[in-house]
Amino acid sequence: MSVIQKIRDKYARISVILISIAMIGFILIDYVSGRSSGLFSGGSANTIGKVNGKRINADEFQIRVKQQEDFEQQNPGQFGKRDLGQIVDAVWNQEIGQILLNSVVDKLGIQVGVKELNDLMFGANPPEDIKRLGTDPQTGIYNSALAIQQINAIKKRGTSEDKMRLNAFINQLEIQRLLEKYNSLLANSTNFPKWFLEKQNTDNSLLAKISLIRVPYTDTMFVDSTIHISDNEIADYISKHKDEFKQKESRSIEYVAFNAAASAADTAAIKEQLTVLKPAFDTISDEHTFLAANGSAIPYFDGYVPKSKMQVPNKDEITSLPKNAVFGPYLDGSSYVLAKMVDEKTLPDSVRCRHILIGTVDPQTGQPLMDDSTAHKRADSIAQAIKNGANFDTLETKYSTDIAAHKDKGVMTFSSVDIQGENFAKEFGQFILFDGKPGDKKVVKTSFGWHYIEILKFINPETQYKVAYMAKEIVPSTETDNNANNASTQFAGNSRDIKSFEANFEKELQPKGINKFIANNIDPNAYSINGINGTDRQFIKKIYDAHLGEVIQSDGPIGDQYIVAVVTEINKEGTQSPAQARLRVEPVLRNRKKAELFKQKLGAITTLEAAAQKLNRTIETIDSLRMEPGQSVPISGHDPKVIGAAFNQANNGKVVPQPLAGIYGLYVERVDSVTATAVENAEVSVKQKMLYQNALQTARFSDPLAPLRNAANIKDYRSKFY
């Protein structure tokens, strides 16, 4: 990284690195979801959650959320644009994972020793950010001593915030290593017993020939409307399969949306505002002040941009404008814009230069290096020495305080757009882009010290344009917003319960083309609702404060809509009710009753032929049936009941005495014969090794904490705090 890049970053390099490496846990996602100890202080009123009885302190949790918010604002490309709800979820998953990991490694006695931690940080394969700190800029070789020196400097002279981030990073390394050890322990405990593989080979050597009658559950033999399933039957099934019917707390609503987006009249009004401004914009000479005074949505950029890098519509028309001419208003996304040609110049796309910096401030610590007068004299002496024939590279290596630029002997290349950026040293940029030309040399002062600069090359000179954009975002007018708000308030006022909500919708809104929507399973910690464009945490809190059948209204627009909703379902954490589970359970119980009806109709099974005659069905024959999965045989969905009966020794050469109720239908089966054949991959030791290696490979991409998380008793009180 060059000194100019440091200038652009405002000396935030160390700070950003420490924040970045402290957030490793967020990147690991499936690998670990936790960090930091000291989570269990404070009473229940300050508890945001519990994991197996261990409290998560709300104050400490909120600090971590704020830290992550700050980090993502400083590094917008790291995670994409995440809202507060997504950040809270990420921190929450971290806390849960950390507690679960600590609980299991403590019991197993898994630890990370001091020597092991030092090796993780400074060994032959350190983390990337540590590697950057410890890489010699002249050789590009990692030097652990340099890394240790940099870290010790932070411990001794860093701010309290830097030290906190460093401690968080070290703690995160320990967490990652503990998780690796735990995952390795689980993976290496994988076992495929010899007897099991031998039995599997024996089973796979069997080859069956069967004959069967097949009746799918959808057959016209059964009339679904005559088969009734009571709530008691469903409740009994749920009680025997409780793990399959666990549910989280959630609520469901029906809602209508009143559009508050900018109307055609609002759009025309914004366009007219710019049309009125156009004559004044055409004549003024201070574009910066004009844009600020008139509230432009696009701030003034006092720089030149090549046409190839303009990211605006109508750039052909804009770049064809004469000086001081104005184009527009034209539509750009959600704004109307006027574009004024301020100036044009022929400038290079990028500039290659080299410099020697005589710094007055240490970029790592902020401590002074030398006084300004001494630095100025040294820079002048360097300039004179080079003029007299001294070697630039030798002087750069000896005197330049831009350590990062040593690798390329002070040579740097910058785009013209970056040079004109507000964080680029203005004096440096003025010389290399505007005042100088290739071959020119000059001593220049910036806030970082004195530079001896030589311009080496202008790359791809082309016409560049300085354009001022007067932009107005298309927003709804007060009238439009009030109309939508009043309509929603009137509807909510007339709809006091679900019955009046439905009646008023059909009478008042449906004829106007307004639709009614359903949002199911809204989580208590959600920040948005599927189908509603926008986030409103307070509206979701309202949903959870309301009673079943209560009508609620959003306090303001959510996105560009006012929402009126009625609570249609309240699901408490625990086991689903028969009504909630009916959709899943009813087909299962109906098929069971169909099996009983089938059995009664069939009566006692004597021969397959007799059963076929009674049922008026044909007999199907299947050769070469094996037990292993993946075989291609015309059995309905490879039904396990059919396969199991075929290889039951008691059925060999006989009709199975009871009809088979499978997954896909009902069967009457006869096992004609079962023989044994040679089987591929019969070498047990080879297969054993292959399965073990596959298991290790799978473990690398699995979340070892997932079983612990599924079995944990987790209490989530986040909705009380957010």
N, C-alpha and C positions, 0 to 999 in steps of 0.2 A: 504494500500500500504506500503510495507516495505521500509526501507532505501536503500536497494540494488536496488529496483525498481526505487527509486528516483535517485540513481546513474546512472542507465541505461537511465533514462529520462533526465539526466543532469539538474536536478532541474527545469524542465520546467513545473511542475505540474500546478502551478497557471496560468502560461501563457496559457497553452493548454486549461485549464478549461474555462478561460475567452474568448478565441477565440471560443471555442465550443459553449458556451452559447450565445455568440453574434451572432452566425449563426443559431439560432432557426428559424428565418424567412425563411431560405433556406429549412429547413426540413418540414415546415408547408405546402408547395406546394399549395394545393387547398384552404388552409385556409387563407393565406395572402401572398401577393406578394409585400411587400414594407417595407421601413424603412427610417428613418432619415428625418429631415427637412432641411431647408436652400438650397433648390434645385433650387431656382428661380432667383439667381443672375447671372450677366453676360449678355452680349449682344448676338444677334442671331448668331454671328460667333462662339461663344463658347457654343452653344446650341445643345445638342445631340438628343433632342426630345421635344415634347410638348404634354400635356394632357389637353384637353379643354382650351387651351391657356396658361397654366402654363408651364414654361420652366424647362427642366432638364439640369442642368449645366454639361458640358462635363468633366471639371476637377474633380469635385466631383464624377462623375460617374466612371471615370477611377481609382480614388483612391479606390473605393469600389470593382471594378474588381480586382485590384492588391491585396487587402486584401483577397479576396476570393481565388485567385490563391495561395497566400502564405499559407492560411489555408489548402487548399486541398493538397498542397505539404507536409505539416507537418502531415496531417491526411489522407493518401491515401485510407483508407478503408471507410471513411465517406460517400463519394458520388460515389465511383468507379473512373475510369480514365476518366475524362471529359476534352475535349479540350477547347481552349479559346472561341470558338464560343458558346459552351454550357454554359460556365460560364457567358459570356456576356448576353446571353438570360435570364439566371436566375436573374442576377442583374437588367436587363431591366424590367422584370415582377415584380420585387420587387418595383421598382420606380413607375411604373404605379399604382400598387395596393395601395401604400402608399398615392399617391396624391388623388386617388379616395376615399379611406377611410377617409382621412382628410376632403375632401370636404363635405361628407355626415354627418360625426359626428359633424362637426362644425355647420351645419344647424340645426341638431337635438338637439344640446346642450349636446351631450354625452361626458362625461369627466371621467378621472380616478383621484381620489383625493389622497392626500398624505397618509392618513391613509390606504386607499385601496391598494395603491402601496406597503406600508410597509407590509401589511398583505399578499400580493402576494409573497413578497420576503422572509418574515421571519415567516409567520403564520404556522398553523398546517400542511398545504400541500404545502410546498415550491417547487420550481423547483429542479430537481434532483441534479444539480451541486451545488446549494446553500445548499441542504441537505447534500451533501458530505462535504462541507466546515464546516458545523455546527454539524456534528455527532461526539459525544464523542467516541474516539477510544477505551476507556476502557469498556464502557457500550454498545456501538452501538446505543445509544439513541440520537435522534436529539435534539440539544440545540440551540434555536434561539439566545440566548445571544452570544454563540460562533460564530455563523454565522455572526452576526452583528459586532463582534470583528474582524473577518477576513476581512470583506468588508471594515470596517473603516481603517484597516491597509493598504489596497490597496489605499484607498483615500488619506491617509496621507503620506505613504512611497513608494507607488508603482511608477513605471516609468510612463512617460507621455503616453507611449503606453498602459500600463496596465490600466491607468485611462480612456483612450479613449475606450478601449474594455469594461470596466465596464459600461461606459455611454451608449455605444451601446446596451449592454445587458439590462440595465434598460429601455431604449427606446423601445426595442423589447418587453419587458413585457407589457408596456403600449399599444403598437400596438395590441398585442394578446388579451389583455383585452378589448380594444375598439371594436375589431372585434367580440368578443364573445357577447358583449352587443348589437351590431348592428344586429348580426344574431339572437339573442334572441328576439329582438324587431320585426323582420320580422316574425319569427316563431310563436310568440304569437299573431300576428295579423291575423293568419289564421282563417277563419270562414267558417262553413258549415251551411247555414241558414236552419231552420226547414222547411220552405216552399219548398226549393229546394229538400230536401230529401223526403218530402211527395210527391212532383210531380214525383220524380224519382221512388218511390215505385208504384205510380199509373201507370206510364208508363210501368214499369216492370211486372205489373199484367196482361197486355194485351197479348192475344194469337191470332195470325192471321193464316188464311189458305189462301194461294195464289196459283194462277196458272200463268205460264209465258212461254214466248218464249224467247230463249236466242241465241244471235248471237255474238260470240267473234270478236274482232277487226281483228284477224288473219284469219278470214273466207275467203274462196276463192271467196266470193261475191265481195270482194274488191281487186283491183290490185294496189299495192303500186306504181308501176312505172308510173301509169297514174295520180297520185295525187301529184301535184307539190306545194311546199311551197316557196314563194319568200322571199328575204331578208327584204322587206318592211313589210311583214306579221309577220316575226320574230321580227323586230324592234318594231312594234306596240305592240306585246305581251310583250316584255321586258319593254316597257314604262309603262305598266299597272302592272308590277310585279317587280319593280326595286329592292326591298329588296332581292329578290331571286337570283339576278344576280350581286351582288356586287363582286368585285374581288380586290385582293391585287396586288401590283406591282410585276411582275415576267418576266422572259425571258426563252426562250427555245432554245436549240441548237441541232444540229446533230454533231457527232464527231467520229473521228477515233483515235485509240490508238496504239502507236508504242512501242513494248515491250522492256524495258531496264533491265529486270530482269537478274540475273546471268545465264549465259549459261552453258551447260554441260562442255564446256572447262574451264570456270571460276571455276566451282565446282571442277573439276579435279586438277586445279592449286592450289587451297587452300589445297586440300588433299595432294598434292605433297609437299607444303611448310612444313606441319607438318611431313611428312615422312622424309624430310631432317633434321628437327630439332630433330627427335627422338633419334639418337645416343648421341647427346650432352645432351639432357634431361635425358637420362639414366645414365649418368656419373656424372653430376654436384651434388654438395652437398648443394648449396644455391638455393633452389627452388624459394623462394620469389623474389630474384634478377633476376633470369632467366625469370620468367613469366613477370615481369615488363619490362625487357629489350627487350623482343620479342613481346610485345603488346598483351598479352593474354586477350581475352574477358571475362574470368572468373578470378577475382583477387584471390590471394593466401589466404586461410583460415588456419591459424596456429593453428588448433584445431582438435579434434577427433569427429567423428560422427558415431553412430551405423548404421549398415546396414539397420535397419528398418526405419531410417529417411533419408536415401540417396534418393534423387529424381533425379536420373540419369539413363539413359539406361545402360545396360550391367553391372549392379552392381554386379551380380554374378561373372562375369569374373574379375572385378576390385578387389573385396574383396578376391579373391583367389590368387592374385599376391603375390609373395615373396617380401620382402623389397627391395626397389630401382628399382624394375622391372616396365616397362612401357607397357600399353595396348593401342592399337589404331594405326592409327587414326580411330575413329568411329564417326558416325553421331548422333548429339544431337540437334534436332530442326533445326535451320538454321546455325549451326556451325559444324565444324569438331573439334574433341577433342583428345588429348593425356592424359591419366590418369596414374600418377605415385604413387605407394605405398611408402609413406615416412616412416610411422611407424604404429604400432598398439599396443593398450594397453587394458587391462581389466579395465573398468571404470563403475561407476554406471550410470544408466539412469538418475537418479536425486539424489540430496542430501538434507536431512533434517538436519537443524542446528538451533541453537538459539544464539542470541548475545545480548550484552548490548553495546550501542554506547555512548561514551562520545564525543559528537560533539564539534568541534571547530568553526563551522559556523551554523547559523540559516538557515535551508533549505527553509523557507518561505520568509525571508527578505534578506538573504545574509550577515546579520550583524554578526560580531564575537561574540562567546559565551564565550570562555575562551582561554588562550594561550596554545600552544602545550605542553609545559612542564607540566603544571597543569593537562591537560587532560591525559597525559601519566601516571602521578603518580596516578591519580584516577583509571584509568583502571588497573594498577598493583595492587592497593589496593583491588579492587573488585576481581581480580583473586586470591589474597592471602586469602581474606575473604571466598570465595567459597571453596578453598582448605581446609580451616580450619572448614568447615561445615556450613557456612552461606547459607541461602535459596536464590536460584537464582531468583525466582519469585519476592521476596521482594526487592532484589537489582535492578532488572530490572525495577520494577514499580517506585522505588525511584530515580534512577540515569539515566536511558537511555533517550537520547534525540530523539530516533526514535519513535515519537509519534504514527505513523501509525502501528508499530509493537506491541504496548502495548496490543492490543486486543487479540493477541495470545501469550502474555508473551514472545515476542521476537522470537518466533519459525517461521521459514521460510523454504519453500521447493523450490529448483531451479533445472531446468533441466540442464544436463551437457552441452548442446548446448548453453543455455543462459549464463551459467557461463563463457564460453569461448568467449562470444561476446565482441566486442570492447568497448561497453559502460558499461560493468560490471567492478567493481573495481578489478583490476588485482591481488592485494595482497590478497584480501578476497578470490577470486576464486582459487588462487594458493594453499592456505591452505586447503580449504574444498574439493577440487576435486583431487589434486595431492599429496600434502605433508602429509596430515593428514589421519586419519582413524576413524571410529566410536569410540567415547569415548575420543578422543584427544581434548585438550583445549589449547587456545593460545591467547595472546594479539597481535593484528595486527593493523598496522597503514594504513589508506587510506587518500585520500585527504579530507575526511569528518570528520576525527577525529580518535580516538582510539577505537577499538572494542575488547571486550572480547568475543571470539567465542568458542562454543562447538559443535562438530560434533555429531549428534544424530544417524543418520542412512544412510547407502548407500542403495538405492532402485534399485533393478534389475540390478546387475552388469552384464556386457556383454562385448564382444570384440568390441572395437571401432577403427576406422581407420582414419589416417591422410593421405589425398590424395591431391596431387597437380594436377590441371587441366590446361593444356596448350591448349587454345581454340582459334580458328580463325573463325570469322563469314564469311559465304559465301556471298560475295558481288560481284556485277558486276564489271568487269574489265573496265579500261578506254576505251579499244577498243569496248567493248559491248555498253557502254554508248554513245560513239561517233557515233557508227553506228546507234543507235536508234535516236539520236539527229539529225544527218545528214539526215536521211530518213524523219523525220518529217519536218525539215526545207525545204527540197526539195519539199515535197508535198504542204506545206503551200505557198511556193514561186510560185508554178505553179497554185495554186487555189486562184484566186483573188475575186471570188464571188460564190454565191450558185450554179450557172450553171456549172462553171468550177470545183467546188468542187465535184459535183455529177459525172461529166464526168470523172475526173481524178480518182475518187474512183473506178468506174466501169472498167476503162481501166488498172490502175496500181496496185490497192490494192486488189480488189476482187479476181483476179486470184491467188494471193498469200495466200488466206485464211484469209485475214484481214477483220474484220467485221465493219460495221457502226452502231452506236448506237444513240439513242435519249434520251435526258434529258429534261423533261418538267418542267415548273413552278419553275425555280430556283429563290429562294428568294434573294433580294439584300443584305441581311445580312448573307447569308449562308457561311459556311466554307468548305463544301464538296458538291459533286454532286453525286446523286444516280447513282450507276454503276461504279464510278471511285474510286478505292481503294487508298485513301489518301486525305489529306486536302491541299488546296492551295487558300488562301484568295485572293491573287493577281490575280489569273486566273479568279476568279469570278468578280473581279473589272474590268478586261479586257472585260469580257462579257458585263458588263453594260456600259463601255465606247464605245463599238462598235456600229455600225449602223446595221440596218436590212440587212441581206445578207452578212455582212462582215465576212471574215475568220480571225481567231486569232489562236495563237500558245502559248502553255505554255512556260514560261521562262526556266523551268527546269523540271525534272521528277516529276510527281505527283504520289506518291507511287513508283511504278516501271514502269511507263509508261510516254511517252511524248504524249501530246494531241494536236490535231489540230481540231478546231471546226468552225462551221459556225452558226451565229445567225439566227434562223428561225422564231422567234416570239418575239414581244415586247408587253407586256401587261402593260398598265398604270393603276394605282389605280383608281377605279371608277366603272363604269358599263360595263359589257361585251358587245362586239360588236355582231352583228347578226352572224358573222362567228364563233365566239367563243361559242355562245349559241346555235347554230343550233342543235348540237347533243342532247341537252336536250329538246329544244322547238319543233323541227320538229315532233317527235312522237305525242306530244299533239295536235298540229294543224292538223296533218294528221287524227287523230282520230275524231276531230271535223268535218272535211270534210266528213269522213266516216259516221258520224251521220247524216249529211245533205243528203248524198246519200241514206242512209237507210230510212230516212223520206220520201224522194221523191218516192222511190220504193214502200214503204208501202202504201202511200196515207192516206186517212182518216181512222181512226180506228173505226169500228162499233162493231165487236165482236172479241173475242180472236180466235175463230174458223176460222173466215174469214181471219184474219191476218196470222194464221198458214198455211192456204191453199195458200195464196198469196206468202208467203215466203218459202213454202214447208218445214215446220219445224213441229216438234212434240211439244205438250204442256206438260210441267212439272208441277206437283202439289207438293206443300210443305206444310205439316201440322206443327202445333205447333211451329210457328215462333215467337220468342220474340224480344223485342227491345234491350235488354242488350247485350253487346259484349260477345264473348267467347262461344256462342252457336254453337253446331255442326249440321249444316244444309247444304245440298248440293247446296248452292248458290255460284256462281263463286266468290271466295275470300270474301264472306260475303259483297257484294257490298252495300255501304251505300245508294245509290239511290233506290235500291230495298226495303231495310228495311224502309227507310223514306216514300216511297209511300204506303207501306203496312199499316202503322199506321196513315196515313192522313185520318181524319174522312170523308173528302169529297169523298174519293175513296171507301168507304165501300160498298160492293155489286156491284161494277162497274168495268168496264175496265178503266184503266188510259188512259185519252184521248190523251196523247202524248207519243211517244217512249222515253225510259229512256236511256240517254247516261251515263253509269257508268264508273268506273275506268277500269274494265276488259272487258267490252263489251256493247252491246246494248240489250235492253229488251223491250218486250211488256208484260204488267202485268195486271192481274185482281185480285182484292181483293175479295175473296169469302165470308169471314166472319171475324169478330173481336169480341172476347169474353174476359171476365175478369175472372181471377182466383186468388186464394190466393197466396201470395208471401212470400218467406222466408226473414228473416231479416227485417220484416216490422216495428219493434220497432225503431222509429226514434231516440229517445234519446240515445239508446245503439249504434246505427250506427254512430250517431253524435260524440259520445265520441271516438269510435274506429278510425274514420277518422281523428279526431284531434290529437290523439296520434300517428298515422302513419305519419301525417304531421310533428310533432315535431321530430320524429325519422329521417325522411328524411332530415330535416333541419340540423341535426348534421353532415351530410356527404356532404352537398352542399357547394358551393362557393357563399357566399352572394354578392360578388363583381362582379360576372359574368354578371348580367344585366347591371351594371354600365359600365363595360368594353365594352360590346357590343354596348352601346349607346354613348360611349365617342368618341370625335374627337381626335384621336391620330396621331401625326405626328412623324415619325421615321426617324431620320437622322444618325443613327448609321453607315451606310455604308460610310459616309464621314470621320469617325474617325477610323474605324477598317477595 
